[in-house]
Amino acid sequence: MLPSVQEPDEGLYHVVVSNEFVTLQSSPARLAAVCLEIQRDGVLTVKGTAGRTDVVRSTTNLANTNLTTWTPLATHTLSSPPWRFVDATSPRRAGRFYAVEPRP
């Protein structure tokens, strides 16, 4: 986890590992700054960069860290942040967790 990522930090990054014999570089990974606020049951505010597409996902199993297996609830391209999303099914779900996945 990177606790102080801000919008100016967004971009492609890679890791370089080296020793006396070889230097290896990872494939690039995209870093995106996303802020997700939950005001009350199922009302979320997504803050981010205009023009970026985000997917709101949910799960009831927080031990599941594979975000691609979480249930996609909505996809939205931020025209003018923030984006307010209401999960109408939230009151019927105990212990629901949310994440925002930025798309390239």
Protein Blocks (a to p, Z undefined) as FASTA:
>chain_A
ZZkbcfklgccdddddddfkbccddddddddddddddfbghiacddddehiacdddddfb
lklmclklpccfbdcddfbdcdddddfklmmpghiacdddddZZ
